[in-house]
Amino acid sequence: MSQPVIAQKSPIPVEVEAGKTYYWCTCGKSAKQPLCDGSHKGSDFAPMAWTAPETKTAYMCACKHTKNAPLCDGAHKAL
């Protein structure tokens, strides 16, 4: 599989609603980071569906190297 584009080296805060499904960009090419806009089409990548467990600010990964997708785990600090 190809390597994702690093959209930025810090998380992006997203206001999420409990029970709502969000589609996290895995390729790093989306203009609507950290969410998918379809820019992955024709690549090895596909968006990741994630349903928010609660209403809150979620800090989503923008470097695309997190082990806790779609949430930031600090992986960007090592890039």
C-alpha positions as CSV (number, residue, x, y, z in Angstrom):
1,M,0.0,0.0,0.0
2,S,1.1,3.5,-0.7
3,Q,2.2,5.9,2.0
4,P,-0.3,8.6,3.0
5,V,0.4,12.3,2.5
6,I,1.1,14.1,5.8
7,A,-1.6,16.8,5.7
8,Q,-0.1,18.5,8.8
9,K,1.9,17.6,11.9
10,S,-0.7,18.4,14.5
11,P,-4.2,17.1,15.2
12,I,-7.3,18.9,13.9
13,P,-10.2,19.5,16.4
14,V,-13.6,18.4,15.2
15,E,-16.9,18.9,17.0
16,V,-18.6,15.5,16.8
17,E,-22.0,14.4,17.8
18,A,-22.7,11.1,19.7
19,G,-23.9,8.4,17.3
20,K,-23.0,10.3,14.1
21,T,-20.6,8.6,11.7
22,Y,-17.7,10.5,10.3
23,Y,-15.4,9.4,7.4
24,W,-11.8,10.1,8.3
25,C,-9.4,10.7,5.4
26,T,-6.7,8.0,5.3
27,C,-4.8,9.3,2.2
28,G,-4.0,12.8,3.4
29,K,-5.1,14.4,0.1
30,S,-8.6,15.6,1.2
31,A,-9.1,19.4,1.1
32,K,-11.6,18.9,4.0
33,Q,-9.0,17.5,6.5
34,P,-9.3,15.5,8.6
35,L,-12.5,14.2,6.8
36,C,-12.7,12.5,3.4
37,D,-13.7,14.5,0.3
38,G,-13.2,11.6,-2.2
39,S,-9.6,12.7,-3.2
40,H,-8.5,9.1,-2.6
41,K,-10.3,7.8,-5.7
42,G,-8.0,5.8,-8.0
43,S,-5.6,5.1,-5.1
44,D,-5.1,2.2,-2.6
45,F,-6.8,4.3,0.1
46,A,-10.4,4.3,1.4
47,P,-11.9,6.5,4.1
48,M,-12.4,5.1,7.6
49,A,-15.9,5.2,9.1
50,W,-15.9,6.2,12.7
51,T,-19.0,6.7,14.9
52,A,-18.6,9.2,17.7
53,P,-19.2,7.6,21.1
54,E,-20.1,11.0,22.7
55,T,-20.7,14.6,21.8
56,K,-17.3,16.4,22.3
57,T,-14.3,17.9,20.5
58,A,-12.4,15.0,19.0
59,Y,-8.7,15.7,18.0
60,M,-8.4,13.8,14.7
61,C,-5.0,12.8,13.3
62,A,-3.8,14.8,10.3
63,C,-0.4,13.1,9.9
64,K,-2.1,9.8,9.0
65,H,0.3,7.8,11.1
66,T,-1.7,7.3,14.3
67,K,-2.2,3.9,15.8
68,N,-5.5,5.1,17.3
69,A,-7.3,6.1,14.1
70,P,-8.9,8.4,13.6
71,L,-7.8,10.1,16.8
72,C,-4.4,11.6,17.3
73,D,-1.9,9.6,19.4
74,G,1.0,12.0,19.0
75,A,2.6,10.0,16.2
76,H,3.3,13.3,14.4
77,K,6.0,14.2,16.9
78,A,8.2,11.5,15.5
79,L,7.8,12.5,11.9
